[in-house]
Amino acid sequence: MDGILPLWKPKGLTSHDCVFKVRKLLRMKKVGHTGTLDPDVTGVLPICLGRGTKIAQYITDSGKSYEGEVTLGFSTTTEDASGEIVEEIKVNRSIMREEIMSIFKSLEGEITQTPPMFSAVKVNGKRLYEYARQGIEIERPSRIVHIKSLTLLDERQEFKGDLISFKFRVSCSKGTYIRTLAVAIGEKLGIPAHMSKLTRIQSASFTKADCVTLEEIQTLIECNEISKAIFPIETGLSHLPKWEISDTLAEKVKNGARLELPEDWPENEEVVMTESGKAIAIYQVHPEKERTIKPVKVLYND
């Protein structure tokens, strides 16, 4: 079984837990996920199988979309609902829709984020959450992320109450912390905030409609129909340009040969080499040898 199995991740499991369960259900070793989701987060988690693990990074690096909820009134150690309260106030004013919309607009495009202490980012060979569990706070490297769109999913014109919650949808680049985005929304409003709910609704080209649950995987296996849920490797590379080649050239590509740069090769792009529509390798312009392309990854070499 080579390909991608889009899983609808349940609440309460880590991404690693999901990989372990899929590996056990399918009785195969070569299984990997495509971007960590926190245990409290549900949603689209593409699982790569067999040769599909070779393209995991391309799905991880693709854009993602989420639907979440911001709650104003208190902040937490983890920036989400699972953490301990750090600061708490009663929201003592009404917030108008226009103010939220203006803040959303200001957060679109490139923004700088500092990873939360409770995250899997490594600093000095150790994950931040390991420091956090020991009560140690250290300096974290900031990163630039891209917010493609940020939409308010609430029709109210006025928001009021001791605690205020509203839902949003965001499309963003790899590495974006939605928890940190929720906190930033609160900061711009001058109110402590946290992310109270989150669901990933899209990863690369995969959406909820493509996903199966762990229970459904079990049923499909019992009915000998699991292949119906597995997408081909090509689906995970659908965002990259394709280059169809002949069977003669395909043999060279499968052996990882360097090739002469074609005249109309896409600029600054990694390109999927296909034979009869089947992805066999990913190539790019050679960084040192002029008029030459080289393999980034060979997908089929037998």
Secondary structure, DSSP 8 states (H G I E B T S, - for coil): --EEEEEEE-TT--HHHHHHHHHHHHT-S-EEESS---TT-EEEEEEEEGGGGGGHHHHHHS-EEEEEEEEESEEETTSBTTS-EEEE----S-EEHHHHHHHHHHTSEEEEE---SSS--EETTEEHHHHHHTT-------EEEEEEEEEE----SEE-SSSEEEEEEEEE-TT--HHHHHHHHHHHHTS-EEEEEEEEEEETTEEGGG-B-HHHHHHHHHTT-GGGG-B-HHHHTTTS-EEE--HHHHHHHHTT--EE--TT--TT--EEEEETTEEEEEEEE-SSSTTEEEEEEES---
